[in-house]
Amino acid sequence: MKVAKGLVVGLDYKLHVGDGKIIDESLPDDPLQYLHGSGQIVPGLESALEGMEVGQSKTVVVPAAEGYGEYDPAGVEEVPHSMFRDGVPEAGAEVPATVQLEDGGEEELLLTVKEVKKDTVVIDLNHPLAGKTLHFDVTVKEVRAATPEELEHGHAHDPDGDHDH
Ligand code: ZN
């Protein structure tokens, strides 16, 4: 079976951003499971995997625009200490936050604390990998049909993991 939309793919992967230093990887014998075509992984990787077969390996270089997006300088803001209800975080910390979108919706994201000043905190709303070219080494370990539940949810389920959503 080849990787195609609506199938669940088990993937061994390693990720670096050009310097060869691995910043993320799947655990041995525990491939990442995702539902192909559902946007669970970055678009550039998803399209490169299309049509691959079990056992095939590939190096995929994904430009920022097809990865976590270009770095947006407007994503850096200075906010008052009072914005942090659980106390002011340290520089370098990644803090979960809910951001109001222009269309009235909300988005959960991780913001990065760049600098803590006397009364304010400089935060960066960009994804930590925004603006980076992503280098993936991937091996397709498994391709299987998705269950009706997975298709309904739009993501793969861990066969023996808890399902609480
Ligand atoms: Zn689910």
Backbone and ligand atoms as CSV (ligand in chain L), in Angstrom:
chain,resi,resn,atom,element,x,y,z
A,1,MET,N,N,0.848,-1.193,0.000
A,1,MET,CA,C,0.000,0.000,0.000
A,1,MET,C,C,0.891,1.253,0.000
A,2,LYS,N,N,0.565,2.187,-0.846
A,2,LYS,CA,C,1.351,3.428,-0.914
A,2,LYS,C,C,0.687,4.523,-0.082
A,3,VAL,N,N,1.511,5.446,0.375
A,3,VAL,CA,C,0.996,6.579,1.152
A,3,VAL,C,C,0.025,7.385,0.292
A,4,ALA,N,N,-1.191,7.538,0.784
A,4,ALA,CA,C,-2.213,8.299,0.056
A,4,ALA,C,C,-3.211,8.882,1.051
A,5,LYS,N,N,-3.979,9.840,0.572
A,5,LYS,CA,C,-4.957,10.531,1.415
A,5,LYS,C,C,-5.906,9.532,2.086
A,6,GLY,N,N,-6.160,9.722,3.371
A,6,GLY,CA,C,-7.111,8.883,4.093
A,6,GLY,C,C,-6.504,7.632,4.692
A,7,LEU,N,N,-5.177,7.415,4.488
A,7,LEU,CA,C,-4.498,6.268,5.093
A,7,LEU,C,C,-3.676,6.728,6.293
A,8,VAL,N,N,-3.527,5.816,7.262
A,8,VAL,CA,C,-2.685,6.127,8.419
A,8,VAL,C,C,-1.262,5.636,8.131
A,9,VAL,N,N,-0.295,6.513,8.374
A,9,VAL,CA,C,1.104,6.223,8.067
A,9,VAL,C,C,1.901,6.188,9.368
A,10,GLY,N,N,2.746,5.150,9.508
A,10,GLY,CA,C,3.709,5.083,10.605
A,10,GLY,C,C,5.058,5.493,10.069
A,11,LEU,N,N,5.677,6.475,10.705
A,11,LEU,CA,C,6.854,7.118,10.141
A,11,LEU,C,C,7.968,7.213,11.175
A,12,ASP,N,N,9.155,6.686,10.799
A,12,ASP,CA,C,10.350,7.007,11.576
A,12,ASP,C,C,10.923,8.298,10.999
A,13,TYR,N,N,11.259,9.243,11.859
A,13,TYR,CA,C,11.798,10.497,11.322
A,13,TYR,C,C,12.853,11.075,12.246
A,14,LYS,N,N,13.731,11.843,11.639
A,14,LYS,CA,C,14.684,12.684,12.358
A,14,LYS,C,C,14.582,14.059,11.732
A,15,LEU,N,N,14.688,15.098,12.561
A,15,LEU,CA,C,14.572,16.473,12.046
A,15,LEU,C,C,15.760,17.301,12.492
A,16,HIS,N,N,16.371,18.013,11.532
A,16,HIS,CA,C,17.321,19.065,11.901
A,16,HIS,C,C,17.057,20.282,11.018
A,17,VAL,N,N,17.640,21.408,11.351
A,17,VAL,CA,C,17.340,22.641,10.615
A,17,VAL,C,C,18.542,23.101,9.788
A,18,GLY,N,N,19.359,22.174,9.341
A,18,GLY,CA,C,20.437,22.502,8.408
A,18,GLY,C,C,21.825,22.277,8.972
A,19,ASP,N,N,21.925,22.193,10.297
A,19,ASP,CA,C,23.247,22.035,10.912
A,19,ASP,C,C,23.520,20.581,11.327
A,20,GLY,N,N,22.587,19.694,10.997
A,20,GLY,CA,C,22.801,18.279,11.313
A,20,GLY,C,C,22.495,17.916,12.758
A,21,LYS,N,N,22.221,18.905,13.595
A,21,LYS,CA,C,21.909,18.638,14.994
A,21,LYS,C,C,20.438,18.222,15.107
A,22,ILE,N,N,20.207,16.979,15.532
A,22,ILE,CA,C,18.831,16.464,15.570
A,22,ILE,C,C,18.051,17.170,16.687
A,23,ILE,N,N,16.942,17.819,16.323
A,23,ILE,CA,C,16.137,18.514,17.334
A,23,ILE,C,C,14.845,17.775,17.638
A,24,ASP,N,N,14.490,16.817,16.788
A,24,ASP,CA,C,13.280,16.045,17.057
A,24,ASP,C,C,13.412,14.725,16.303
A,25,GLU,N,N,12.937,13.642,16.908
A,25,GLU,CA,C,12.968,12.357,16.225
A,25,GLU,C,C,11.961,11.417,16.874
A,26,SER,N,N,11.536,10.426,16.084
A,26,SER,CA,C,10.656,9.411,16.640
A,26,SER,C,C,11.488,8.469,17.504
A,27,LEU,N,N,10.830,7.832,18.457
A,27,LEU,CA,C,11.527,6.881,19.331
A,27,LEU,C,C,11.681,5.547,18.593
A,28,PRO,N,N,12.738,4.777,18.964
A,28,PRO,CA,C,12.913,3.474,18.309
A,28,PRO,C,C,11.664,2.601,18.478
A,29,ASP,N,N,11.252,1.939,17.418
A,29,ASP,CA,C,10.079,1.057,17.424
A,29,ASP,C,C,8.792,1.772,17.841
A,30,ASP,N,N,8.754,3.057,17.731
A,30,ASP,CA,C,7.540,3.809,18.055
A,30,ASP,C,C,7.349,4.918,17.019
A,31,PRO,N,N,7.042,4.520,15.760
A,31,PRO,CA,C,6.928,5.522,14.711
A,31,PRO,C,C,5.806,6.512,14.981
A,32,LEU,N,N,5.983,7.713,14.452
A,32,LEU,CA,C,4.911,8.710,14.478
A,32,LEU,C,C,3.762,8.190,13.614
A,33,GLN,N,N,2.546,8.205,14.162
A,33,GLN,CA,C,1.375,7.803,13.388
A,33,GLN,C,C,0.595,9.050,13.018
A,34,TYR,N,N,0.283,9.200,11.729
A,34,TYR,CA,C,-0.526,10.352,11.341
A,34,TYR,C,C,-1.477,9.947,10.219
A,35,LEU,N,N,-2.519,10.729,10.084
A,35,LEU,CA,C,-3.512,10.483,9.029
A,35,LEU,C,C,-3.125,11.321,7.819
A,36,HIS,N,N,-2.749,10.646,6.720
A,36,HIS,CA,C,-2.252,11.377,5.554
A,36,HIS,C,C,-3.352,12.218,4.911
A,37,GLY,N,N,-2.998,13.456,4.552
A,37,GLY,CA,C,-3.943,14.343,3.872
A,37,GLY,C,C,-4.791,15.173,4.808
A,38,SER,N,N,-4.526,15.068,6.118
A,38,SER,CA,C,-5.377,15.783,7.069
A,38,SER,C,C,-4.674,16.990,7.691
A,39,GLY,N,N,-3.451,17.283,7.252
A,39,GLY,CA,C,-2.753,18.442,7.797
A,39,GLY,C,C,-2.197,18.218,9.187
A,40,GLN,N,N,-2.030,16.946,9.576
A,40,GLN,CA,C,-1.462,16.649,10.900
A,40,GLN,C,C,0.040,16.942,10.956
A,41,ILE,N,N,0.704,16.865,9.792
A,41,ILE,CA,C,2.141,17.176,9.735
A,41,ILE,C,C,2.324,18.344,8.773
A,42,VAL,N,N,3.501,18.958,8.757
A,42,VAL,CA,C,3.687,20.162,7.938
A,42,VAL,C,C,3.476,19.818,6.460
A,43,PRO,N,N,2.913,20.783,5.682
A,43,PRO,CA,C,2.497,20.504,4.303
A,43,PRO,C,C,3.633,19.990,3.413
A,44,GLY,N,N,4.831,20.554,3.533
A,44,GLY,CA,C,5.940,20.151,2.665
A,44,GLY,C,C,6.355,18.708,2.877
A,45,LEU,N,N,6.265,18.233,4.125
A,45,LEU,CA,C,6.601,16.837,4.407
A,45,LEU,C,C,5.481,15.927,3.918
A,46,GLU,N,N,4.261,16.346,4.170
A,46,GLU,CA,C,3.111,15.532,3.765
A,46,GLU,C,C,3.123,15.287,2.250
A,47,SER,N,N,3.365,16.329,1.458
A,47,SER,CA,C,3.336,16.141,-0.007
A,47,SER,C,C,4.519,15.303,-0.472
A,48,ALA,N,N,5.670,15.386,0.210
A,48,ALA,CA,C,6.828,14.588,-0.193
A,48,ALA,C,C,6.623,13.099,0.094
A,49,LEU,N,N,5.778,12.792,1.067
A,49,LEU,CA,C,5.547,11.393,1.445
A,49,LEU,C,C,4.536,10.698,0.530
A,50,GLU,N,N,3.747,11.489,-0.167
A,50,GLU,CA,C,2.710,10.955,-1.052
A,50,GLU,C,C,3.295,9.897,-1.988
A,51,GLY,N,N,2.697,8.721,-2.037
A,51,GLY,CA,C,3.129,7.675,-2.969
A,51,GLY,C,C,4.280,6.814,-2.490
A,52,MET,N,N,4.869,7.118,-1.329
A,52,MET,CA,C,5.968,6.287,-0.823
A,52,MET,C,C,5.433,4.938,-0.327
A,53,GLU,N,N,6.325,3.934,-0.349
A,53,GLU,CA,C,5.921,2.589,0.077
A,53,GLU,C,C,6.605,2.209,1.379
A,54,VAL,N,N,6.035,1.219,2.060
A,54,VAL,CA,C,6.607,0.741,3.321
A,54,VAL,C,C,8.047,0.286,3.084
A,55,GLY,N,N,8.947,0.726,3.948
A,55,GLY,CA,C,10.355,0.359,3.833
A,55,GLY,C,C,11.190,1.393,3.106
A,56,GLN,N,N,10.522,2.312,2.389
A,56,GLN,CA,C,11.254,3.353,1.659
A,56,GLN,C,C,11.730,4.454,2.596
A,57,SER,N,N,12.922,4.967,2.313
A,57,SER,CA,C,13.475,6.087,3.075
A,57,SER,C,C,13.726,7.255,2.137
A,58,LYS,N,N,13.770,8.447,2.712
A,58,LYS,CA,C,13.940,9.646,1.901
A,58,LYS,C,C,14.463,10.769,2.793
A,59,THR,N,N,15.236,11.652,2.194
A,59,THR,CA,C,15.561,12.907,2.871
A,59,THR,C,C,14.707,13.996,2.231
A,60,VAL,N,N,13.987,14.721,3.052
A,60,VAL,CA,C,13.064,15.739,2.553
A,60,VAL,C,C,13.483,17.097,3.113
A,61,VAL,N,N,13.730,18.050,2.233
A,61,VAL,CA,C,14.069,19.404,2.671
A,61,VAL,C,C,12.844,20.286,2.442
A,62,VAL,N,N,12.333,20.852,3.516
A,62,VAL,CA,C,11.089,21.630,3.467
A,62,VAL,C,C,11.393,23.099,3.743
A,63,PRO,N,N,11.134,23.987,2.757
A,63,PRO,CA,C,11.330,25.416,3.022
A,63,PRO,C,C,10.346,25.905,4.084
A,64,ALA,N,N,10.717,26.975,4.772
A,64,ALA,CA,C,9.900,27.492,5.881
A,64,ALA,C,C,8.436,27.679,5.490
A,65,ALA,N,N,8.209,28.182,4.261
A,65,ALA,CA,C,6.833,28.477,3.836
A,65,ALA,C,C,5.962,27.224,3.820
A,66,GLU,N,N,6.584,26.049,3.597
A,66,GLU,CA,C,5.826,24.797,3.606
A,66,GLU,C,C,6.035,24.020,4.900
A,67,GLY,N,N,6.711,24.673,5.847
A,67,GLY,CA,C,6.935,24.072,7.155
A,67,GLY,C,C,6.102,24.812,8.189
A,68,TYR,N,N,6.786,25.540,9.084
A,68,TYR,CA,C,6.067,26.253,10.139
A,68,TYR,C,C,5.867,27.726,9.807
A,69,GLY,N,N,6.051,28.080,8.516
A,69,GLY,CA,C,5.778,29.447,8.078
A,69,GLY,C,C,6.996,30.342,8.167
A,70,GLU,N,N,6.932,31.465,7.470
A,70,GLU,CA,C,8.010,32.448,7.535
A,70,GLU,C,C,8.001,33.105,8.905
A,71,TYR,N,N,9.163,33.587,9.305
A,71,TYR,CA,C,9.233,34.303,10.579
A,71,TYR,C,C,8.592,35.670,10.411
A,72,ASP,N,N,7.656,36.015,11.296
A,72,ASP,CA,C,6.940,37.286,11.200
A,72,ASP,C,C,7.376,38.213,12.331
A,73,PRO,N,N,8.120,39.279,11.978
A,73,PRO,CA,C,8.601,40.193,13.025
A,73,PRO,C,C,7.457,40.808,13.836
A,74,ALA,N,N,6.253,40.906,13.223
A,74,ALA,CA,C,5.101,41.465,13.933
A,74,ALA,C,C,4.633,40.541,15.056
A,75,GLY,N,N,5.156,39.313,15.078
A,75,GLY,CA,C,4.788,38.379,16.142
A,75,GLY,C,C,5.500,38.654,17.450
A,76,VAL,N,N,6.429,39.612,17.439
A,76,VAL,CA,C,7.138,39.962,18.671
A,76,VAL,C,C,6.418,41.141,19.321
A,77,GLU,N,N,6.004,40.954,20.569
A,77,GLU,CA,C,5.252,41.992,21.258
A,77,GLU,C,C,5.773,42.173,22.672
A,78,GLU,N,N,5.498,43.361,23.232
A,78,GLU,CA,C,5.850,43.628,24.617
A,78,GLU,C,C,4.553,43.717,25.405
A,79,VAL,N,N,4.427,42.887,26.423
A,79,VAL,CA,C,3.177,42.851,27.183
A,79,VAL,C,C,3.473,43.066,28.672
A,80,PRO,N,N,2.457,43.558,29.432
A,80,PRO,CA,C,2.685,43.786,30.859
A,80,PRO,C,C,2.833,42.475,31.637
A,81,HIS,N,N,3.549,42.541,32.752
A,81,HIS,CA,C,3.718,41.366,33.617
A,81,HIS,C,C,2.366,40.765,33.993
A,82,SER,N,N,1.333,41.642,34.125
A,82,SER,CA,C,0.027,41.193,34.610
A,82,SER,C,C,-0.632,40.204,33.661
A,83,MET,N,N,-0.109,40.125,32.401
A,83,MET,CA,C,-0.694,39.174,31.461
A,83,MET,C,C,-0.458,37.731,31.901
A,84,PHE,N,N,0.556,37.538,32.736
A,84,PHE,CA,C,0.887,36.167,33.147
A,84,PHE,C,C,0.276,35.884,34.516
A,85,ARG,N,N,-0.884,35.216,34.507
A,85,ARG,CA,C,-1.622,34.986,35.751
A,85,ARG,C,C,-0.861,34.062,36.699
A,86,ASP,N,N,-0.045,33.162,36.136
A,86,ASP,CA,C,0.671,32.197,36.983
A,86,ASP,C,C,2.087,32.660,37.305
A,87,GLY,N,N,2.331,33.960,37.202
A,87,GLY,CA,C,3.653,34.479,37.507
A,87,GLY,C,C,4.454,34.717,36.242
A,88,VAL,N,N,5.411,35.621,36.336
A,88,VAL,CA,C,6.206,35.999,35.163
A,88,VAL,C,C,7.224,34.901,34.858
A,89,PRO,N,N,7.187,34.364,33.629
A,89,PRO,CA,C,8.139,33.294,33.267
A,89,PRO,C,C,9.540,33.845,33.036
A,90,GLU,N,N,10.506,32.947,32.939
A,90,GLU,CA,C,11.880,33.359,32.678
A,90,GLU,C,C,12.124,33.459,31.181
A,91,ALA,N,N,13.144,34.263,30.822
A,91,ALA,CA,C,13.534,34.363,29.415
A,91,ALA,C,C,13.874,32.973,28.884
A,92,GLY,N,N,13.398,32.685,27.677
A,92,GLY,CA,C,13.660,31.387,27.060
A,92,GLY,C,C,12.546,30.389,27.297
A,93,ALA,N,N,11.653,30.693,28.255
A,93,ALA,CA,C,10.561,29.765,28.551
A,93,ALA,C,C,9.555,29.749,27.402
A,94,GLU,N,N,8.909,28.606,27.233
A,94,GLU,CA,C,7.806,28.513,26.282
A,94,GLU,C,C,6.524,28.345,27.079
A,95,VAL,N,N,5.579,29.245,26.848
A,95,VAL,CA,C,4.384,29.327,27.668
A,95,VAL,C,C,3.150,29.131,26.786
A,96,PRO,N,N,2.246,28.202,27.188
A,96,PRO,CA,C,1.016,28.069,26.412
A,96,PRO,C,C,0.155,29.318,26.541
A,97,ALA,N,N,-0.477,29.727,25.450
A,97,ALA,CA,C,-1.292,30.940,25.486
A,97,ALA,C,C,-2.469,30.776,24.534
A,98,THR,N,N,-3.539,31.481,24.825
A,98,THR,CA,C,-4.688,31.520,23.931
A,98,THR,C,C,-4.704,32.880,23.262
A,99,VAL,N,N,-4.709,32.877,21.940
A,99,VAL,CA,C,-4.651,34.122,21.193
A,99,VAL,C,C,-5.973,34.326,20.462
A,100,GLN,N,N,-6.500,35.568,20.523
A,100,GLN,CA,C,-7.736,35.899,19.798
A,100,GLN,C,C,-7.402,36.142,18.330
A,101,LEU,N,N,-8.132,35.496,17.443
A,101,LEU,CA,C,-7.913,35.702,16.021
A,101,LEU,C,C,-8.833,36.798,15.505
A,102,GLU,N,N,-8.469,37.341,14.331
A,102,GLU,CA,C,-9.254,38.439,13.765
A,102,GLU,C,C,-10.681,38.005,13.425
A,103,ASP,N,N,-10.864,36.726,13.110
A,103,ASP,CA,C,-12.203,36.262,12.750
A,103,ASP,C,C,-13.051,35.921,13.985
A,104,GLY,N,N,-12.536,36.262,15.175
A,104,GLY,CA,C,-13.302,36.042,16.388
A,104,GLY,C,C,-12.989,34.722,17.069
A,105,GLY,N,N,-12.287,33.829,16.382
A,105,GLY,CA,C,-11.934,32.539,16.962
A,105,GLY,C,C,-10.749,32.645,17.894
A,106,GLU,N,N,-10.342,31.510,18.417
A,106,GLU,CA,C,-9.185,31.475,19.304
A,106,GLU,C,C,-8.227,30.402,18.834
A,107,GLU,N,N,-6.949,30.616,19.127
A,107,GLU,CA,C,-5.949,29.615,18.773
A,107,GLU,C,C,-5.034,29.385,19.969
A,108,GLU,N,N,-4.768,28.104,20.243
A,108,GLU,CA,C,-3.822,27.756,21.302
A,108,GLU,C,C,-2.432,27.696,20.687
A,109,LEU,N,N,-1.484,28.372,21.275
A,109,LEU,CA,C,-0.119,28.247,20.779
A,109,LEU,C,C,0.874,28.378,21.927
A,110,LEU,N,N,2.132,28.082,21.597
A,110,LEU,CA,C,3.198,28.254,22.564
A,110,LEU,C,C,3.889,29.565,22.232
A,111,LEU,N,N,3.967,30.468,23.194
A,111,LEU,CA,C,4.742,31.672,22.929
A,111,LEU,C,C,6.091,31.532,23.625
A,112,THR,N,N,7.085,32.174,23.025
A,112,THR,CA,C,8.430,32.112,23.583
A,112,THR,C,C,8.742,33.430,24.272
A,113,VAL,N,N,9.256,33.366,25.504
A,113,VAL,CA,C,9.638,34.566,26.233
A,113,VAL,C,C,11.047,34.959,25.797
A,114,LYS,N,N,11.176,36.132,25.151
A,114,LYS,CA,C,12.480,36.569,24.656
A,114,LYS,C,C,13.268,37.319,25.724
A,115,GLU,N,N,12.554,38.158,26.466
A,115,GLU,CA,C,13.246,39.002,27.433
A,115,GLU,C,C,12.266,39.435,28.516
A,116,VAL,N,N,12.719,39.464,29.756
A,116,VAL,CA,C,11.887,39.961,30.848
A,116,VAL,C,C,12.443,41.315,31.286
A,117,LYS,N,N,11.632,42.370,31.132
A,117,LYS,CA,C,12.028,43.715,31.558
A,117,LYS,C,C,11.351,44.031,32.886
A,118,LYS,N,N,11.603,45.236,33.391
A,118,LYS,CA,C,11.111,45.602,34.711
A,118,LYS,C,C,9.586,45.500,34.807
A,119,ASP,N,N,8.894,46.070,33.837
A,119,ASP,CA,C,7.429,46.067,33.889
A,119,ASP,C,C,6.786,45.240,32.779
A,120,THR,N,N,7.588,44.859,31.810
A,120,THR,CA,C,7.023,44.180,30.649
A,120,THR,C,C,7.812,42.910,30.319
A,121,VAL,N,N,7.194,42.114,29.465
A,121,VAL,CA,C,7.831,40.887,28.974
A,121,VAL,C,C,7.776,40.925,27.448
A,122,VAL,N,N,8.918,40.673,26.813
A,122,VAL,CA,C,8.942,40.624,25.353
A,122,VAL,C,C,8.655,39.179,24.938
A,123,ILE,N,N,7.558,39.005,24.213
A,123,ILE,CA,C,7.153,37.654,23.802
A,123,ILE,C,C,7.227,37.509,22.290
A,124,ASP,N,N,7.394,36.284,21.841
A,124,ASP,CA,C,7.439,35.978,20.411
A,124,ASP,C,C,6.373,34.929,20.123
A,125,LEU,N,N,5.401,35.316,19.299
A,125,LEU,CA,C,4.288,34.420,18.986
A,125,LEU,C,C,4.603,33.494,17.815
A,126,ASN,N,N,5.770,33.694,17.186
A,126,ASN,CA,C,6.141,32.792,16.084
A,126,ASN,C,C,6.387,31.390,16.623
A,127,HIS,N,N,6.063,30.393,15.812
A,127,HIS,CA,C,6.448,29.023,16.145
A,127,HIS,C,C,7.974,28.976,16.252
A,128,PRO,N,N,8.509,28.218,17.234
A,128,PRO,CA,C,9.971,28.166,17.385
A,128,PRO,C,C,10.707,27.756,16.096
A,129,LEU,N,N,10.016,27.067,15.196
A,129,LEU,CA,C,10.660,26.636,13.945
A,129,LEU,C,C,10.247,27.516,12.748
A,130,ALA,N,N,9.535,28.625,13.005
A,130,ALA,CA,C,9.180,29.549,11.920
A,130,ALA,C,C,10.460,30.086,11.286
A,131,GLY,N,N,10.450,30.214,9.963
A,131,GLY,CA,C,11.600,30.765,9.252
A,131,GLY,C,C,12.722,29.773,9.022
A,132,LYS,N,N,12.566,28.558,9.522
A,132,LYS,CA,C,13.624,27.552,9.391
A,132,LYS,C,C,13.334,26.600,8.229
A,133,THR,N,N,14.404,26.231,7.526
A,133,THR,CA,C,14.318,25.153,6.544
A,133,THR,C,C,14.444,23.837,7.298
A,134,LEU,N,N,13.466,22.956,7.093
A,134,LEU,CA,C,13.407,21.707,7.857
A,134,LEU,C,C,14.007,20.575,7.034
A,135,HIS,N,N,14.912,19.822,7.646
A,135,HIS,CA,C,15.522,18.669,6.980
A,135,HIS,C,C,15.039,17.413,7.704
A,136,PHE,N,N,14.215,16.636,7.019
A,136,PHE,CA,C,13.690,15.394,7.600
A,136,PHE,C,C,14.372,14.193,6.948
A,137,ASP,N,N,14.807,13.234,7.742
A,137,ASP,CA,C,15.155,11.898,7.249
A,137,ASP,C,C,14.014,10.987,7.677
A,138,VAL,N,N,13.314,10.426,6.712
A,138,VAL,CA,C,12.120,9.647,7.034
A,138,VAL,C,C,12.202,8.234,6.473
A,139,THR,N,N,11.583,7.285,7.159
A,139,THR,CA,C,11.372,5.933,6.663
A,139,THR,C,C,9.920,5.573,6.931
A,140,VAL,N,N,9.231,5.125,5.894
A,140,VAL,CA,C,7.836,4.700,6.061
A,140,VAL,C,C,7.845,3.293,6.655
A,141,LYS,N,N,7.259,3.145,7.831
A,141,LYS,CA,C,7.254,1.853,8.531
A,141,LYS,C,C,5.947,1.088,8.330
A,142,GLU,N,N,4.887,1.820,8.093
A,142,GLU,CA,C,3.570,1.195,8.045
A,142,GLU,C,C,2.625,2.086,7.260
A,143,VAL,N,N,1.759,1.452,6.467
A,143,VAL,CA,C,0.652,2.179,5.846
A,143,VAL,C,C,-0.583,1.312,6.033
A,144,ARG,N,N,-1.626,1.874,6.616
A,144,ARG,CA,C,-2.836,1.078,6.836
A,144,ARG,C,C,-4.074,1.943,6.608
A,145,ALA,N,N,-5.204,1.263,6.425
A,145,ALA,CA,C,-6.459,1.984,6.304
A,145,ALA,C,C,-6.786,2.655,7.639
A,146,ALA,N,N,-7.392,3.825,7.572
A,146,ALA,CA,C,-7.828,4.497,8.793
A,146,ALA,C,C,-9.151,3.897,9.249
A,147,THR,N,N,-9.384,3.929,10.573
A,147,THR,CA,C,-10.684,3.503,11.078
A,147,THR,C,C,-11.697,4.631,10.830
A,148,PRO,N,N,-13.000,4.295,10.825
A,148,PRO,CA,C,-14.007,5.359,10.651
A,148,PRO,C,C,-13.848,6.468,11.694
A,149,GLU,N,N,-13.467,6.059,12.921
A,149,GLU,CA,C,-13.309,7.048,13.987
A,149,GLU,C,C,-12.143,8.001,13.693
A,150,GLU,N,N,-11.047,7.436,13.186
A,150,GLU,CA,C,-9.901,8.282,12.847
A,150,GLU,C,C,-10.259,9.269,11.739
A,151,LEU,N,N,-11.007,8.795,10.734
A,151,LEU,CA,C,-11.404,9.676,9.643
A,151,LEU,C,C,-12.312,10.791,10.153
A,152,GLU,N,N,-13.203,10.414,11.079
A,152,GLU,CA,C,-14.120,11.404,11.637
A,152,GLU,C,C,-13.358,12.472,12.434
A,153,HIS,N,N,-12.327,12.022,13.206
A,153,HIS,CA,C,-11.542,12.954,14.026
A,153,HIS,C,C,-10.503,13.722,13.219
A,154,GLY,N,N,-10.119,13.176,12.061
A,154,GLY,CA,C,-9.107,13.854,11.258
A,154,GLY,C,C,-7.696,13.659,11.757
A,155,HIS,N,N,-7.455,12.592,12.548
A,155,HIS,CA,C,-6.097,12.275,12.999
A,155,HIS,C,C,-5.989,10.795,13.328
A,156,ALA,N,N,-4.739,10.310,13.389
A,156,ALA,CA,C,-4.517,8.907,13.711
A,156,ALA,C,C,-4.611,8.693,15.215
A,157,HIS,N,N,-5.030,7.472,15.592
A,157,HIS,CA,C,-5.070,7.116,17.010
A,157,HIS,C,C,-3.994,6.101,17.321
A,158,ASP,N,N,-3.323,6.275,18.431
A,158,ASP,CA,C,-2.352,5.318,18.919
A,158,ASP,C,C,-3.105,4.025,19.243
A,159,PRO,N,N,-2.684,2.884,18.673
A,159,PRO,CA,C,-3.455,1.641,18.886
A,159,PRO,C,C,-3.673,1.309,20.360
A,160,ASP,N,N,-2.695,1.569,21.224
A,160,ASP,CA,C,-2.895,1.228,22.643
A,160,ASP,C,C,-2.844,2.461,23.547
A,161,GLY,N,N,-3.009,3.636,22.947
A,161,GLY,CA,C,-2.992,4.844,23.768
A,161,GLY,C,C,-4.374,5.181,24.284
A,162,ASP,N,N,-4.423,6.015,25.260
A,162,ASP,CA,C,-5.722,6.476,25.761
A,162,ASP,C,C,-6.350,7.429,24.758
A,163,HIS,N,N,-7.636,7.348,24.679
A,163,HIS,CA,C,-8.342,8.240,23.756
A,163,HIS,C,C,-9.297,9.107,24.562
A,164,ASP,N,N,-8.921,10.341,24.751
A,164,ASP,CA,C,-9.695,11.183,25.667
A,164,ASP,C,C,-10.135,12.484,25.009
A,165,HIS,N,N,-10.396,12.431,23.710
A,165,HIS,CA,C,-10.892,13.638,23.067
A,165,HIS,C,C,-12.059,13.347,22.136
L,1,ZN,ZN,ZN,-9.399,11.169,18.014
